[in-house]
Every structure is written in structure tokens, then in C-alpha cells.
Amino acid sequence: MFKPASEHDGKLNVLISPGRSQIALLGLGMLWVTFLLALFAVNTANASPVVTASRVWPAAEYTRITLELSQPVKFSFSAIKNPERLVLDLEGVEPNDVLTGLSAKIGESDPYVRLVRVGRFKPKVVRVVLDLKTEVNPSVFTLAPVGEYGNRLVIDIYPLQAVDPLMALVNSPRLAAGGMTGEAQGEEKAVVSSSPVAAPSLPEVTDSAKVAMQESRKENPGKPAKIEKRKSELQVTRLVTIAIDAGHGGEDPGARGARGTHEKDVTLSIARRLKSVVDNEPNMRGVLIRDDDYFIPLHGRVVKARKVSADLFVSIHADAFTRPEARGSSVYALSENGATSAAARWLAKKENDADLIGGVNLDVKDPYLARTLLDLSQTATINDSLKLGKAVLGELGGINSLHKGAVEQAGFAVLKSPDIPSILVETAFISNPEEERRLNDDAYQDKMAKAILSGIRSYFAKNPPLAKSRLAQAD
């Protein structure tokens, strides 16, 4: 039976009175929190930007200088001639040890920067002067916070004339002397000058040809041996070019192992070893897309491979996962129709995010970008990539467990060359302590390089490279 309303009200008043007090106190506390947050926001807005880190990545292709700051900074930038200098004025920044210590990070071997000077230019403005060794083509831009990085101000210092990977290839020691017979050198130079190649098959140097070379060297020491042409013997008509891409680099370290191993260091070491064993083949040459610790945008890697008219593109990586027990090697190819698994989709997104971490100047209109990274109809190239991936995966299974027993596919930006069979090799899981140790082992890196080469040889045995003169198409 219900009680009178007055009795209900009385009891309710007794019960909720403490609650009202608590609500009042809570409201007062919220006001204080709001006030403190507003005060913090005002102080943060009024606080001067602080340079928290500085990094320098010198390379023949370009030198990158990165300043990391506590918040965005206003700046002005100019170039001065006679002598060549770059001047960067930072507003609201005070000199600190991080900024003044930038000068110590410029090495004598830097191809473009001689020294860095830092000082107060005028009240609330710090000036950074880069004394240069030559004329340059600079690019300055900012990057929003991403991953472990805060706000970044990036200075990219390119040569006045961009480094041409094709000319570097023409001038390489292997083409200049000793790598081929004089006749083969002439044919190879015809290839890099866009002349067509007659022979569509991958040649082998036969035992009898090797004997002829040895006898010729005995009779004519110091001179390249000439091999008599016989219809029964295969001749070296051109070198097959393998573009070898060491994943990540520079500002983008890639994955990290528990012992502090950086993926970018492992991939570069394996890539160099792969180039070495490829170059030892009488009918192949390796071209490193990245030959030092610096960052290359994903589409830039594809462009470099096409500029040297690569027959194959192999991107070297070291996988990582949230659980340390994940292990094994994998091979991936491009997909036009979505990823073959959730793991492949996740990995492709992670690898494609490299441009965000490494830092790409989005204001620059790249003439190659539209033609290189469009999802072109490239079914034939993808089919060849799957064949190459299967051959390489089979060889990797001989030196390591396989994470997946088949080649997987996803939308990897670095594999989007419309006319070059391309694969991405995850050599092992750097997040697995045992595999991280193996990735740092010289012997294992050598085995990995040789296994990839064996896969390439197996692929070419069934799929001879076609004669081509594609360099004109690359630009």
C-alpha cells in the first residue's frame, strides 16, 4: 500500500541530501579541472617551440636534416650564393644543446653540407646556416606527428642535377672493366642506350667456354678473354638486371626487435649480400635501390627500378608482430583484388605507412607518381610475380621455417610497377627473439641472400627474360 506523498518526500529528502552535497562538490571539482585544463592550454599555446631532437642522414642521392620540435614552428627559408648557403630562421625558438649540437653531426663525407652554424639572429628568432660544398636543390617542409615522432621540420638537400641511376649503372666497375668480355660490354652498353636485345633467353657460360677463357688469360695476361662463338654454346648477350630494395631507411627505421635491432639495418645488410652474389653470376647484375641509411619514398623505389630497366624487383624486409612467438619467412606479391588474408592486408598497410613515417613532401608534384602507382591493369606482371615468389619461397623453406606455405598478395605500394615482376620478401620475424638473433648473424644473412638468388635462378630457368629496350619508357 502506497504511503502519503509527504512521507515519501520526507524520506527522499533524508536520503538524497548527502547526494546533493556530493554533486555540488563534484561540480566544483569539475570547474577546477576545466580551469586547470584551460590554463594548461593557454600556457602551452604561449610556450615557445623547443627543438627536442636533430638527425642527419647524408647520402649521395640527397642529405636530409630533421629537426623535431615540441610543437609546430613558424620559419622562413632562403638560399644565398657566393658562397653557397642555406638559411633557416626559426621563430620563437631558443638555442639549446640539441640545436647547437647539430653541427657535430655533419661529417666530412657529407656530399653537400660543409658545416652548420646556429645562433640568435634577432629577439625570438634563431638562425641556422648551412654552409654548402656545391650548388644544391633544397626542399623544406613540415611533418605532423606520427608514430614515435613529434612535429618535424625537414630540410632535404638534393644535388642540382639529380643522381641518375642509369648513368651510375653505366659507370659501374663491372661495366667499366673486367665484368664481361669486351664484346659483351659493347652489347650491354647497347642495352642501356635503349637498343633492342636480340637474345630472349637467360644465358649460361658453359664449361668449355670457361676453359677457353682460362687459356686465353694464360696467353694474354691482363687482357679480357675472348670466347669463340659457337652455335652449340650459349653466349652472354646481356646482363639480367635485378633491382634489390632494402626496405625502410633514414627517418623510417622499420620494425624493432627486443634487442634493439632496426629492420632498416638488417634489410640493407642482406640487400648488399644479395647484390654481391647476384653480381657473381655471369649473366646478372644487382642494382641497390637504397645503398645507404636514407629514406626513399615508396613510389621513388619503383621509379628507380624502371629507370635501370630492371627485369625483377625484390624488396627485402623483416616482419614483426605483436606476439613474439610469430616466426618464419614469407613472400608477398601485389594484388589487384584485395588481400589474400587479414594478415597480408595488415602488413601491406604497415609497409605503406612508411611514407608517413619516413616523411614525404606532399607539396611536390612528382611527374612519375601518377604513372607509377596507379592501379594499372597488370595481370601478366602479377602472374610472373607469383611465379617468382613461389620459386623464392621454396628456397627460403630450406633455411628457415615458413610463416605461410604459399605466396600471399596485398596492395603493397612498393610492388606497383606495371611491367616488372616484383616481390616482397619477409626474411624472418624481427619481433621473435630467436629470429632477431639469426637476422643479425652474418652466416644466416649469407644463406638468405643465396636462397633468394637460387629462387631467382629457378624462376628464370622456366621464364627466360625477354629482350627489351624499356629505358625510354621509364621517363
C-alpha positions in Angstrom: 0.0 0.0 0.0 1.4 3.4 -1.0 2.3 5.9 1.7 1.2 9.6 1.5 3.3 11.7 -0.8 4.5 13.8 2.1 6.0 10.8 3.8 7.7 9.7 0.6 9.1 13.3 0.2 10.4 13.3 3.7 12.2 10.1 3.4 13.5 11.0 0.0 14.8 14.3 1.3 16.8 12.5 4.0 18.2 10.0 1.6 19.2 12.4 -1.2 20.6 15.3 0.8 24.1 13.8 1.0 23.9 13.1 -2.7 23.3 16.7 -3.4 26.3 17.7 -1.4 28.4 15.2 -3.4 27.0 16.5 -6.6 27.8 20.1 -5.5 31.4 19.1 -4.6 31.7 17.2 -7.9 30.5 20.2 -9.8 33.1 22.4 -8.0 35.8 19.8 -8.8 34.8 19.8 -12.5 35.1 23.6 -12.5 38.6 23.4 -11.1 39.6 20.7 -13.7 38.1 22.8 -16.5 40.0 25.9 -15.2 43.3 24.0 -15.0 42.9 22.5 -18.5 42.2 25.9 -19.9 45.2 27.3 -18.0 47.4 24.5 -19.4 46.1 25.1 -22.9 46.9 28.8 -22.6 50.4 28.1 -21.3 51.0 25.5 -24.0 49.9 27.9 -26.7 52.1 30.6 -25.3 55.1 28.3 -24.7 58.0 28.6 -27.2 58.7 25.6 -29.5 61.6 23.6 -28.3 63.9 21.5 -30.5 63.8 18.1 -28.9 65.9 16.1 -31.4 68.0 16.6 -34.5 69.1 14.0 -37.1 71.2 14.0 -40.2 71.0 11.4 -43.0 73.8 12.0 -45.6 73.9 10.1 -48.9 74.9 10.6 -52.5 71.3 10.8 -53.5 70.5 13.6 -51.0 71.1 14.7 -47.5 68.2 15.0 -45.1 68.4 17.1 -41.9 65.5 16.7 -39.5 64.6 18.9 -36.5 62.0 17.5 -34.2 60.0 20.1 -32.1 57.6 20.1 -29.2 55.1 21.9 -31.3 54.7 23.4 -34.8 57.1 26.3 -35.6 57.0 29.3 -37.9 60.0 29.5 -40.1 61.4 31.2 -43.2 63.9 29.7 -45.6 66.3 31.2 -48.2 69.3 30.3 -50.4 72.3 32.6 -50.7 75.0 32.3 -53.3 78.8 33.1 -53.4 79.4 31.2 -51.2 76.6 28.7 -51.4 74.5 28.7 -48.2 71.0 27.8 -46.9 69.5 30.0 -44.2 66.7 28.8 -41.9 65.1 31.2 -39.4 63.1 29.7 -36.6 60.6 32.0 -34.8 60.1 31.7 -31.1 62.8 29.1 -30.7 65.6 29.4 -28.1 69.1 27.9 -28.8 69.6 24.7 -26.8 72.2 21.9 -26.7 70.1 19.8 -29.2 70.1 22.6 -31.8 73.7 23.7 -31.4 74.8 20.1 -31.4 73.6 19.7 -34.9 76.9 21.0 -36.2 78.7 18.0 -34.7 76.5 15.6 -36.7 77.8 16.9 -40.1 80.5 14.6 -41.2 83.4 15.3 -43.6 82.0 12.8 -46.0 78.7 14.6 -46.4 78.5 15.3 -50.2 76.6 18.6 -49.8 76.9 20.2 -46.4 80.2 21.6 -45.2 79.2 22.8 -41.7 76.2 24.1 -39.7 76.2 27.3 -37.7 73.5 28.2 -35.1 72.9 31.5 -33.4 70.3 34.1 -32.3 69.6 36.2 -35.3 67.3 38.7 -33.5 65.0 38.6 -30.5 62.9 35.4 -30.6 64.4 34.3 -33.8 67.2 31.6 -34.1 69.1 31.3 -37.4 70.5 28.1 -38.7 73.0 28.5 -41.6 74.1 25.5 -43.7 77.4 26.1 -45.5 77.4 24.0 -48.6 80.1 22.3 -50.7 78.3 22.8 -54.0 75.1 24.2 -55.6 72.1 22.3 -54.4 68.3 22.0 -55.0 66.8 22.2 -51.4 63.3 21.3 -50.2 61.9 22.3 -46.8 58.7 21.1 -45.4 57.0 20.1 -42.1 55.5 16.8 -41.0 52.7 16.3 -38.5 53.3 13.9 -35.5 53.2 10.3 -36.4 54.2 7.1 -34.6 57.0 7.9 -32.2 57.8 11.2 -33.9 56.5 14.7 -32.9 56.4 17.7 -35.2 59.2 17.7 -37.7 60.9 20.3 -39.8 62.7 18.6 -42.7 65.4 20.0 -45.0 66.2 17.8 -48.0 69.3 18.8 -49.9 69.4 17.4 -53.4 72.1 17.9 -56.0 71.4 20.5 -58.7 71.3 17.6 -61.1 69.5 14.5 -59.7 71.6 11.4 -59.4 70.7 9.2 -62.4 70.7 5.5 -61.5 71.1 4.6 -65.2 74.4 6.6 -65.5 75.6 5.1 -62.2 74.9 1.7 -63.7 76.8 2.5 -66.9 79.8 3.8 -65.0 79.8 0.9 -62.5 83.1 -1.0 -62.3 81.5 -4.1 -63.7 80.6 -2.4 -66.9 83.8 -0.3 -67.0 86.2 -3.2 -66.8 86.5 -6.9 -66.1 82.9 -7.8 -65.6 82.3 -9.1 -69.1 84.2 -9.7 -72.3 84.8 -6.6 -74.5 82.2 -7.9 -76.9 79.6 -8.4 -74.1 80.4 -4.9 -72.8 79.5 -3.4 -76.1 76.2 -5.3 -76.2 75.4 -4.2 -72.6 76.0 -0.6 -73.4 73.7 -1.0 -76.3 71.1 -2.2 -73.8 71.4 0.8 -71.5 71.2 3.1 -74.5 67.8 1.7 -75.3 68.8 -0.5 -78.2 66.9 -3.8 -78.6 68.5 -7.1 -77.4 68.4 -10.0 -79.8 68.5 -12.9 -77.4 65.5 -13.6 -75.3 66.9 -16.3 -73.1 69.0 -16.3 -70.0 72.5 -17.4 -71.0 74.9 -19.7 -69.2 78.6 -19.7 -69.5 79.4 -23.3 -70.4 82.3 -25.4 -69.1 84.1 -25.3 -72.4 83.7 -21.5 -72.6 85.2 -21.2 -69.1 88.2 -23.3 -70.3 88.6 -21.1 -73.3 88.6 -18.0 -71.1 91.3 -19.5 -68.8 93.5 -20.5 -71.7 93.1 -17.0 -73.2 94.1 -15.4 -69.9 97.3 -17.6 -69.8 98.2 -16.5 -73.3 97.2 -12.8 -72.8 97.6 -11.9 -69.1 95.8 -8.7 -68.1 93.6 -8.7 -71.2 89.9 -9.8 -71.2 89.4 -13.2 -72.7 87.6 -13.7 -76.0 85.3 -16.6 -76.3 84.9 -18.1 -79.7 81.3 -18.0 -80.8 79.9 -21.5 -81.4 76.3 -22.3 -82.2 76.4 -25.1 -79.7 77.3 -22.7 -76.8 75.2 -20.0 -75.2 76.8 -16.6 -75.1 76.3 -13.7 -72.6 74.3 -11.3 -74.8 73.1 -9.0 -72.0 73.1 -8.9 -68.2 69.8 -9.5 -66.5 69.1 -6.7 -64.0 67.8 -7.4 -60.5 66.6 -4.4 -58.6 67.3 -5.0 -54.9 65.3 -2.8 -52.5 66.4 -2.6 -48.8 63.2 -1.8 -47.0 62.8 1.4 -44.9 65.8 3.6 -44.1 66.8 7.0 -42.7 63.9 8.5 -40.7 62.0 5.3 -41.1 63.6 2.5 -39.0 61.0 -0.1 -39.8 60.3 -2.7 -37.1 62.4 -3.1 -34.0 63.5 -6.2 -32.2 63.6 -6.7 -28.5 67.4 -6.4 -28.6 67.1 -3.1 -30.4 67.8 -4.3 -33.9 66.4 -2.0 -36.6 64.7 -3.5 -39.6 66.4 -0.9 -41.9 69.9 -2.1 -40.9 69.1 -5.8 -41.4 67.5 -5.2 -44.8 70.4 -3.1 -46.1 72.9 -5.8 -45.0 71.0 -8.6 -46.7 70.4 -6.5 -49.8 74.2 -5.8 -50.1 74.9 -9.5 -49.7 72.3 -10.4 -52.3 73.8 -7.9 -54.7 77.2 -9.5 -54.2 76.0 -13.0 -55.1 74.0 -11.7 -58.0 77.0 -9.9 -59.4 79.0 -13.1 -59.2 76.6 -14.6 -61.7 78.0 -14.4 -65.2 74.6 -13.2 -66.6 73.2 -11.0 -63.9 73.8 -7.7 -62.2 72.3 -6.3 -59.0 71.2 -2.7 -58.5 70.7 -1.5 -55.0 67.7 0.8 -54.8 68.9 2.1 -51.4 72.7 1.7 -50.8 72.9 3.6 -47.5 70.9 4.7 -44.5 68.5 7.2 -46.0 64.8 7.3 -46.8 63.3 6.8 -50.3 59.5 7.2 -50.9 57.8 4.0 -52.0 57.0 5.2 -55.5 60.6 6.5 -55.8 61.8 2.9 -55.4 59.6 1.8 -58.2 60.8 4.7 -60.4 64.5 3.8 -59.8 63.9 0.2 -60.8 62.2 1.2 -64.0 65.0 3.7 -64.8 67.5 0.9 -64.9 65.1 -1.3 -66.9 65.1 -3.9 -64.2 64.0 -7.4 -65.1 62.9 -8.2 -61.5 62.3 -6.2 -58.3 63.0 -7.8 -54.9 62.1 -5.8 -51.8 63.8 -7.1 -48.6 62.0 -6.7 -45.2 62.0 -8.3 -41.7 58.5 -8.9 -40.3 57.1 -8.0 -36.9 54.0 -8.9 -34.9 52.5 -8.0 -31.5 53.3 -11.5 -30.2 56.9 -12.6 -30.0 56.2 -16.2 -30.9 55.3 -15.4 -34.5 58.1 -16.7 -36.8 59.0 -17.8 -40.3 59.7 -16.3 -43.7 57.1 -15.1 -46.2 56.9 -13.8 -49.7 54.3 -11.4 -51.0 53.2 -10.2 -54.4 50.8 -7.4 -55.5 47.1 -7.9 -55.6 44.6 -6.0 -57.7 41.6 -7.6 -56.0 42.2 -7.2 -52.2 44.5 -9.1 -49.8 44.5 -12.9 -49.6 44.4 -12.7 -45.8 43.8 -10.3 -43.0 47.5 -10.6 -42.0 48.5 -9.7 -45.6 46.2 -6.7 -45.5 47.6 -5.6 -42.1 51.2 -6.0 -43.3 50.5 -4.0 -46.5 49.0 -1.1 -44.6 52.0 -1.1 -42.2 54.5 -1.1 -45.1 52.6 1.5 -47.0 52.7 3.8 -43.9 56.4 4.0 -44.4 55.9 7.2 -46.4 54.2 8.8 -43.4 57.0 7.9 -41.0 59.9 8.4 -43.4 58.5 11.8 -44.5 57.4 12.7 -48.0 56.9 16.3 -49.1 53.4 16.2 -50.4 53.6 19.7 -52.0 56.0 18.4 -54.7 54.2 17.3 -57.8 56.0 14.2 -58.9 55.7 13.5 -62.6 56.3 9.8 -62.1 53.7 9.3 -59.4 50.6 9.1 -61.5 52.1 6.7 -64.0 53.8 4.5 -61.4 51.4 4.0 -58.6 48.1 3.8 -60.5 46.3 0.5 -60.2 47.0 -0.3 -63.8 45.9 -3.5 -65.4 48.9 -5.6 -64.8 47.6 -9.1 -64.6 50.5 -10.6 -66.6 53.1 -8.9 -64.4 51.3 -10.1 -61.2 51.3 -13.7 -62.6 55.0 -13.5 -63.2 55.5 -12.1 -59.7 53.6 -15.1 -58.2 55.8 -17.5 -60.2 58.9 -15.6 -58.9 57.6 -15.6 -55.4 56.8 -19.3 -55.4 60.4 -20.1 -56.6 61.9 -17.9 -53.9 59.6 -19.2 -51.1 60.6 -22.7 -52.0 64.3 -21.9 -51.4 63.6 -19.9 -48.2 61.9 -23.0 -46.8 65.3 -24.7 -46.9 66.9 -22.3 -44.4 64.0 -21.2 -42.2 60.5 -22.2 -41.3 57.8 -20.7 -43.5 55.2 -18.4 -41.9 52.9 -19.2 -44.8 53.4 -22.0 -47.2 52.1 -20.0 -50.2 52.8 -16.6 -51.7 50.3 -14.1 -50.3 49.0 -10.9 -52.0 48.0 -7.4 -50.9 48.2 -3.9 -52.2 51.8 -3.1 -51.4 52.7 0.3 -53.0 56.3 -0.7 -53.5 55.3 -3.5 -55.8 53.2 -1.5 -58.1 55.4 -1.5 -61.2 53.2 -2.2 -64.2 55.9 -4.1 -66.1 58.4 -5.6 -63.6 57.7 -8.8 -61.8 58.0 -7.7 -58.1 58.0 -9.5 -54.8 58.4 -8.5 -51.1 60.4 -10.9 -49.0 59.9 -11.0 -45.3 63.1 -12.7 -44.3 62.1 -13.5 -40.7 60.3 -12.0 -37.7 62.5 -9.4 -36.1 60.0 -9.4 -33.2 60.8 -13.1 -32.4 63.9 -13.1 -30.1 65.4 -16.2 -31.8 64.8 -14.9 -35.3 66.2 -11.5 -34.4 69.4 -13.2 -33.3 69.6 -15.0 -36.6 68.9 -11.9 -38.6 72.0 -10.3 -37.0 74.1 -13.4 -37.9 76.4 -13.0 -40.9 76.1 -16.6 -41.8 72.3 -16.5 -41.8 72.3 -13.3 -43.9 74.5 -15.0 -46.4 72.2 -18.1 -46.5 69.2 -15.8 -47.0 70.9 -13.9 -49.9 71.9 -17.2 -51.6 68.4 -18.7 -51.1 66.8 -15.6 -52.8 69.3 -15.9 -55.7 68.5 -19.6 -56.1 64.9 -18.8 -56.3 65.6 -16.2 -59.0 67.7 -18.7 -61.0 64.8 -21.2 -60.7 62.3 -18.6 -61.9 64.5 -17.7 -64.9 65.0 -21.3 -65.8 61.3 -21.6 -66.6 60.7 -18.0 -67.5 63.5 -16.6 -69.6 63.7 -12.8 -69.6 62.5 -11.1 -72.8 64.6 -8.8 -75.0 63.6 -5.3 -74.3 64.6 -1.6 -74.6 62.4 -0.2 -71.9 64.5 2.6 -70.6 62.8 5.2 -72.8 59.5 4.2 -71.2 60.8 4.8 -67.7 60.9 8.5 -68.1 
